[in-house]
Amino acid sequence: MDFDEACKGNGIGTGCAAVADQGGRGAVLCASLEYLATLMPKDDRGKGPGPGPGECLAGGNYNVGVILFLESLQVSVMFFGACACSAAKCSAWVHITQGDHEGKSMIISWITPKHPTPNVVTYWEAKGDGSDKHQVDAKTTSYRYYNYTSGHIHHATVKKLKHDTEYIYELGTDNETRRFSFTTPPEVGPDVPYTFGVIGDLGQTYDSNQTFEHYVSNAKGQAVLFVGDLSYADNHPFHDNNRWDSWGRFVEKCTANQPWIWTAGNHELDFAPEIGEDTPFKPFLHRYHVPYKASNSTSPLWYSIKRASAYIIVLSSYSAYGKYTPQYNWLEEELPKVNRSETPWLIVMVHSPWYNSNYYHFMEGETMRVMFESWFVKYKVDLVFSGHVHAYERSRRVSNVKYNITNGLSTPVSDASAPAYIVIGDGGNIEGLANNFTEPQPSYSAFREASFGHAILELKNRTHAYYTWHRNQDSEAIAADSTWFYNRQWYPHDEEPSSSTASA
């Protein structure tokens, strides 16, 4: 079943669901919303992302992405087709990301079924009366993957936006529209406060839904730093690309209104020559566009942006990074460009962690660390976020730049110029938690725990940032781990020990 089949012919209250049991076996079922709702525990009905079944049946035009957890049957169901599917109403998995280097453009992306549909974005300032509307045409693409054919994938770049301004935007035309909003970031500056959510390895399970809803209910986040592994489509037979559609709908109520900054993980590779798919990252690169050319990158898998007081660099763990490769050459030229008087917080996102005391994926990022760590110390990177390991861990500021294969200096040492490394691959993926940590806990590891959750990073000014990690089993107001980070350029002091009771 492809995207079009999942949408067409469904009357109000009918949809299709991708079903996976705990063994990872996949299937597709179609059923009425009324019937699916009866299978849910009464207390859980309507808790999924987007409107609940009753709201959809009442005539809402939201293509709902609901996760139903059928505890008695031990299955997770991702509901990905619902409500009447006209051209505009099937504008699905809407998501936005920064569209330039400075934060004055936005890339708006969405998908429609395979029959002709409008590919126009209409937008205007929210504070106005709507009379000053602008339109931008999207570039449209599609792709085939094994026996799957995508819908029309649209990417529109809205340019010359004002900083710190709310905009309304619509997809479709006339009365066939869906409406969303976003707020642009403040103008770049050293003391501009800004708050990021941090999520990794999300997937689409019951735990994924808990993480996602937990973040959405945490009102502080203004944009998301996503460190890779989105849909986990490759965990299903033939890399079932319907999972890309269902994941996009699942996160839409946040990604349509808040920019997510994307990093590619190993589950975005979708490299499967055994079924004739030998182009790495094909679904990901068709679906998720980023402003890589604005930072003179030759690939969307590594790029940089400025946002408020942060300079964010995204790297690719699964692209070549050896000496003189395109990624190596780009990063070598990129780091000296960062003006810490303008953007004091230098943040790097990469999927595979460089410091990890879990047996799961232990030392997989070692070759990349050896290649680039000395640069991170030289240019005083503040923070490195990664995923891949399905647990949470925060390191102290350490480096291992003196290590080589003969001298035996293989123990990380405290380094005030080094970044703190945070592993946040605890989004809720289908593969479960990685709870086998090395013992004893290494001295460089400040905090570690195998629980699902998300993080919040609050940049206060050029010197201080407050960081919290929130477990799904706690309320969003509770921080299981928290610390103040001091900027390496402007306030390179020793940081206080972590405290779950510290306040911002």
C-alpha positions in Angstrom: 0.0 0.0 0.0 1.4 3.4 -0.9 0.4 6.9 0.2 -2.3 7.4 -2.4 -4.0 4.1 -1.5 -3.9 5.0 2.2 -5.8 8.2 1.5 -8.2 7.7 -1.4 -11.6 6.3 -0.9 -11.6 6.7 2.9 -14.8 8.3 4.1 -15.0 10.3 7.2 -14.1 8.1 10.1 -12.2 5.5 8.1 -8.4 5.1 7.8 -5.5 2.8 7.5 -3.1 1.8 10.2 0.4 0.4 10.1 0.7 -2.3 12.7 3.8 -3.7 14.3 3.9 -6.3 17.1 6.8 -6.4 19.6 8.7 -8.7 17.3 8.8 -5.9 14.7 6.6 -7.7 12.2 4.5 -5.3 10.1 1.1 -5.3 8.5 -1.5 -2.9 7.3 -5.1 -2.8 8.4 -8.0 -0.6 7.5 -10.8 0.1 9.9 -13.2 2.7 11.1 -12.2 5.2 13.7 -15.1 4.1 15.8 -13.8 0.5 15.8 -10.2 1.5 16.5 -11.3 3.7 19.3 -13.1 0.8 21.0 -9.9 -1.2 21.1 -8.1 1.5 23.2 -8.2 1.6 27.0 -10.8 4.2 27.8 -8.4 6.4 29.6 -6.1 6.6 26.6 -8.7 7.6 23.9 -7.8 10.8 22.2 -4.4 11.1 23.8 -2.4 10.7 20.6 -1.0 13.5 18.6 -3.6 15.7 16.9 -7.4 15.5 17.4 -8.8 12.3 19.0 -11.2 10.0 17.1 -14.3 11.8 18.3 -12.9 15.2 17.0 -12.1 13.7 13.6 -15.5 12.1 13.3 -17.0 15.5 14.1 -15.7 16.7 10.7 -12.2 18.0 11.4 -10.0 18.2 8.4 -6.8 17.2 10.2 -5.1 14.1 8.8 -4.6 12.7 12.2 -1.5 10.8 13.2 -2.6 8.9 16.3 -0.7 6.2 18.1 -2.9 3.7 19.8 -1.2 1.5 22.2 -3.2 -1.8 22.5 -1.8 -3.0 25.8 -3.9 -6.2 25.9 -2.7 -7.2 22.4 0.9 -6.0 22.9 0.9 -4.0 19.6 1.6 -0.4 18.7 -0.6 1.0 16.0 0.3 4.1 14.0 -2.9 5.6 12.5 -1.9 7.3 9.3 -5.0 7.8 7.3 -8.1 9.5 8.6 -11.0 11.8 7.6 -12.1 12.7 4.1 -9.1 13.0 1.8 -9.6 15.8 -0.7 -6.6 17.4 -2.3 -5.8 20.0 0.4 -6.9 17.8 3.3 -4.4 15.2 2.3 -1.6 17.8 2.6 0.3 15.7 5.1 3.4 15.5 7.2 3.8 19.3 7.1 7.1 20.4 8.5 9.3 23.5 8.6 12.9 24.2 9.1 15.2 27.2 8.8 15.6 28.3 5.2 18.8 30.3 5.2 21.8 31.0 7.4 20.5 34.0 9.3 17.0 32.9 10.2 15.0 35.2 7.8 13.7 32.3 5.6 11.7 29.2 6.3 11.5 26.0 4.3 7.9 24.6 4.3 7.5 21.0 3.2 4.4 18.8 2.7 3.1 15.9 0.7 -0.1 15.5 -1.4 -1.5 12.4 -3.2 -0.4 11.6 -6.7 -3.2 13.5 -8.5 -2.5 17.1 -9.4 -2.8 19.5 -6.4 -1.9 23.1 -5.7 1.7 23.5 -4.6 1.4 27.1 -3.3 2.1 28.5 0.2 0.2 31.6 1.1 1.5 33.5 4.1 1.1 36.8 6.0 1.9 38.4 9.3 -0.3 37.2 12.1 -0.7 40.7 13.6 -2.2 42.0 10.4 -5.7 41.7 9.0 -4.6 39.2 6.3 -4.9 41.7 3.5 -1.2 41.7 2.8 -0.8 38.1 1.7 2.1 36.7 -0.3 2.4 33.5 -2.2 5.4 31.2 -3.0 5.4 28.3 -5.4 6.9 25.1 -4.1 9.4 22.8 -6.0 7.8 19.4 -6.3 9.5 16.0 -6.3 8.6 12.3 -5.8 10.5 9.1 -5.6 10.1 5.3 -5.8 11.5 2.9 -3.3 11.2 -0.8 -4.0 7.4 -1.2 -4.4 6.5 2.1 -2.8 5.7 5.3 -4.7 5.6 8.6 -2.8 3.0 11.3 -3.2 4.0 14.7 -4.5 6.6 16.1 -2.1 6.6 19.9 -2.0 9.3 22.3 -0.7 8.7 26.0 -0.6 11.2 28.6 0.7 9.6 31.7 2.2 12.2 34.5 2.1 12.7 38.0 3.5 10.8 37.4 6.7 11.0 39.7 9.7 12.8 38.5 12.8 10.8 37.6 15.9 7.5 37.8 14.0 4.6 35.3 13.9 3.4 34.4 10.5 0.3 32.5 9.3 0.6 30.2 6.3 -1.9 28.1 4.3 -1.4 25.2 2.0 -3.9 24.7 -0.8 -6.3 27.2 -2.4 -9.8 28.6 -1.9 -11.7 26.6 0.7 -9.4 23.6 0.3 -6.8 24.8 2.8 -4.9 23.9 5.9 -3.6 26.7 8.1 -0.6 26.8 10.4 1.7 29.3 12.0 5.3 29.8 12.9 7.4 32.5 14.7 10.8 33.5 13.2 13.8 33.7 15.5 15.1 37.0 17.0 17.8 38.8 15.2 21.2 37.1 15.7 23.1 38.6 18.6 25.3 37.6 21.5 22.9 38.1 24.3 19.7 37.0 22.6 17.9 34.3 24.7 16.5 31.3 22.9 15.3 27.8 23.9 15.8 24.6 22.0 14.2 21.2 22.5 16.6 18.3 21.9 15.3 15.0 20.7 16.8 11.9 19.1 16.0 8.4 17.8 12.2 9.1 18.1 10.6 6.4 15.9 6.9 5.8 16.1 5.9 3.6 19.1 4.0 4.1 22.3 7.2 5.4 23.9 7.8 7.7 20.9 4.3 9.2 21.5 5.1 9.7 25.2 8.3 11.6 24.4 6.7 13.7 21.7 3.7 14.7 23.8 6.0 15.3 26.8 8.0 17.8 24.7 4.9 19.4 23.1 3.5 20.1 26.6 6.8 21.7 27.6 6.0 25.2 26.6 9.6 26.5 26.7 10.8 25.0 23.4 11.0 27.3 20.3 12.8 25.0 17.9 14.0 21.4 18.0 17.5 20.1 17.5 16.9 16.6 16.2 20.0 14.4 16.2 18.8 11.7 13.8 16.8 8.5 13.4 13.3 9.6 12.4 10.8 7.0 11.2 12.7 3.7 11.6 11.1 2.6 8.3 14.2 0.4 7.7 13.2 -1.8 10.7 10.3 -3.1 8.7 10.2 -5.5 5.7 11.6 -3.9 2.5 12.2 -0.6 4.4 8.5 0.0 4.3 8.3 3.7 3.2 4.7 4.0 4.4 6.4 4.4 7.8 7.9 7.7 6.5 4.3 8.9 5.8 3.0 7.8 9.2 5.9 9.3 11.0 5.5 12.6 9.3 1.8 12.7 10.3 2.7 11.7 13.8 5.0 14.7 14.5 3.1 17.2 12.3 1.3 19.1 15.0 4.8 20.3 16.2 6.9 20.2 13.0 4.3 22.3 11.1 4.6 25.2 13.6 8.1 24.9 15.0 11.3 24.4 13.0 13.1 21.2 13.5 16.8 21.2 12.7 17.6 17.9 11.1 20.5 15.5 11.4 20.7 12.2 9.5 21.2 9.0 11.4 21.9 5.5 10.4 18.2 4.8 10.1 18.0 7.4 7.3 20.5 5.5 5.2 17.9 3.2 3.7 20.7 1.5 1.7 19.3 -1.9 0.6 21.1 -3.2 -2.6 19.5 -6.6 -2.0 16.1 -5.1 -3.1 17.7 -2.8 -5.7 18.0 0.3 -3.5 21.6 1.4 -3.6 21.2 5.2 -3.2 21.9 6.1 0.4 19.5 8.5 2.2 17.0 8.5 -0.7 13.8 8.9 1.3 15.3 11.3 3.8 16.8 13.6 1.2 13.6 13.7 -0.9 11.4 14.5 2.2 13.6 16.8 4.3 15.3 19.8 2.7 17.8 22.0 4.6 19.6 25.2 3.7 23.0 23.6 3.2 24.0 25.9 0.3 23.7 28.9 2.5 26.8 27.7 4.4 28.7 26.7 1.3 28.2 23.0 1.9 28.1 20.6 -1.0 25.7 18.2 0.7 22.5 18.6 2.8 23.9 16.0 5.2 26.3 18.6 6.7 25.6 22.3 7.0 25.3 25.2 9.5 22.8 27.9 10.6 22.8 30.8 13.0 19.8 31.1 15.3 19.6 33.8 18.0 22.9 33.5 19.9 23.7 30.0 18.6 25.9 28.8 15.7 24.7 25.3 14.9 26.8 22.9 12.9 25.3 19.6 11.7 27.6 16.8 10.7 27.0 13.4 9.1 28.3 10.3 10.9 27.5 8.1 7.8 29.2 10.2 5.1 32.9 10.2 4.4 34.8 12.4 6.8 38.4 11.4 6.2 41.1 13.9 5.3 40.3 15.9 2.1 36.8 14.5 1.8 34.1 17.1 1.1 32.8 17.0 4.7 36.3 17.3 6.1 37.2 20.2 3.8 33.9 22.0 4.6 34.3 21.7 8.4 37.9 22.8 8.2 36.8 26.0 6.6 33.6 26.4 8.6 34.9 26.5 12.2 37.2 29.5 11.7 34.3 31.5 10.3 32.3 31.4 13.5 32.2 34.8 15.1 31.8 34.2 18.8 31.1 37.9 19.3 28.0 37.5 17.3 27.0 33.9 18.1 28.8 32.9 21.3 27.2 29.4 21.6 28.8 26.9 19.2 26.8 23.7 19.1 27.4 20.6 17.0 24.9 17.9 16.1 26.1 14.5 15.0 24.3 11.1 15.2 26.9 8.7 16.5 28.4 9.7 19.9 32.1 10.3 20.5 31.9 9.6 24.3 29.6 6.9 25.4 29.9 4.5 28.4 27.1 2.2 27.2 28.0 -1.2 25.6 25.4 -0.4 22.9 27.4 1.2 20.0 30.4 1.5 22.2 33.2 3.5 20.5 31.4 3.5 17.1 32.1 7.2 16.8 35.8 6.8 17.6 37.2 7.4 14.1 35.3 10.6 13.7 36.3 11.7 17.1 40.0 11.2 16.3 39.5 13.1 13.0 37.8 16.2 14.4 38.2 16.4 18.2 41.3 18.6 18.1 39.4 21.1 16.1 36.5 21.1 18.6 39.0 21.9 21.4 40.9 24.5 19.3 37.7 26.4 18.5 36.1 25.8 21.9 32.9 24.1 20.9 30.4 24.4 23.7 28.1 21.4 23.3 27.9 18.3 21.1 24.5 16.5 20.9 24.3 13.0 19.5 21.9 10.1 19.5 22.3 6.5 18.3 22.6 5.0 21.8 19.1 4.5 23.1 19.8 5.9 26.5 20.7 9.3 28.0 24.2 10.4 29.1 25.9 13.7 29.7 29.7 14.0 29.9 31.9 16.4 31.7 34.2 18.6 29.5 36.9 16.2 28.4 39.2 15.5 25.5 41.4 12.7 24.3 43.5 14.6 21.7 46.8 13.2 22.9 45.8 9.6 22.1 47.5 7.7 19.3 47.8 4.1 18.6 51.3 3.7 20.2 51.4 5.9 23.2 48.7 4.3 25.3 47.2 7.6 26.4 43.7 6.4 25.9 42.0 7.9 28.9 40.0 11.1 28.4 41.2 14.0 30.6 39.5 17.1 31.9 39.7 20.0 29.4 38.2 23.4 29.9 38.3 24.1 26.2 36.5 20.9 25.2 32.7 20.6 24.7 30.3 18.7 26.9 29.0 15.7 25.1 25.3 14.8 25.5 23.8 11.5 24.2 20.1 11.8 23.8 19.1 8.8 21.7 16.2 8.1 24.1 13.3 9.2 22.0 11.3 6.0 22.1 12.3 4.0 19.1 11.1 0.4 18.3 14.4 -1.1 19.3 13.9 -0.3 23.0 16.3 1.0 25.7 20.1 0.4 25.9 20.5 -0.3 29.6 23.8 -2.1 29.6 26.3 0.6 30.8 29.9 -0.1 31.5 30.9 -0.4 35.2 32.2 1.4 37.0 30.9 4.7 35.6 33.8 6.5 33.9 35.0 9.7 35.5 34.1 11.7 32.4 30.4 10.6 32.6 28.5 13.1 34.7 25.1 11.5 34.5 23.6 8.5 32.7 20.3 6.7 32.7 18.4 4.3 30.4 15.1 6.1 30.2 13.1 7.6 27.4 12.8 11.4 27.3 13.8 14.8 25.8 16.0 17.8 26.8 15.6 21.5 26.9 18.5 23.9 26.3 17.9 27.5 27.4 20.5 30.0 26.1 20.2 32.9 28.6 22.9 35.2 27.3 26.5 35.0 26.0 27.8 33.4 29.2 25.2 31.1 30.6 22.8 28.4 29.4 20.5 26.2 31.5 20.0 22.6 30.5 17.5 20.1 31.7 16.6 16.5 30.8 13.1 15.3 31.2 12.1 11.6 31.6 8.8 10.4 30.2 7.8 9.0 33.6 8.0 12.4 35.2 5.9 15.5 34.6 7.5 18.0 32.2 8.2 20.3 35.1 10.6 17.8 36.7 14.2 17.6 35.5 15.9 14.3 36.1 19.2 15.9 35.2 20.1 19.6 35.0 23.1 21.8 34.9 24.3 25.3 34.0 26.7 25.5 31.0 29.2 28.3 30.9 30.2 29.5 27.5 33.8 28.5 26.5 34.6 31.7 24.8 33.0 34.3 27.2 33.0 32.6 30.6 35.3 29.5 30.6 34.9 28.7 34.3 34.4 25.3 35.8 30.7 24.4 35.8 28.7 23.4 38.9 27.9 19.7 39.5 24.6 18.6 38.0 21.6 18.9 40.2 18.0 17.6 39.6 16.7 20.4 41.8 18.6 23.4 40.3 16.3 26.1 39.1 16.6 28.4 36.1 
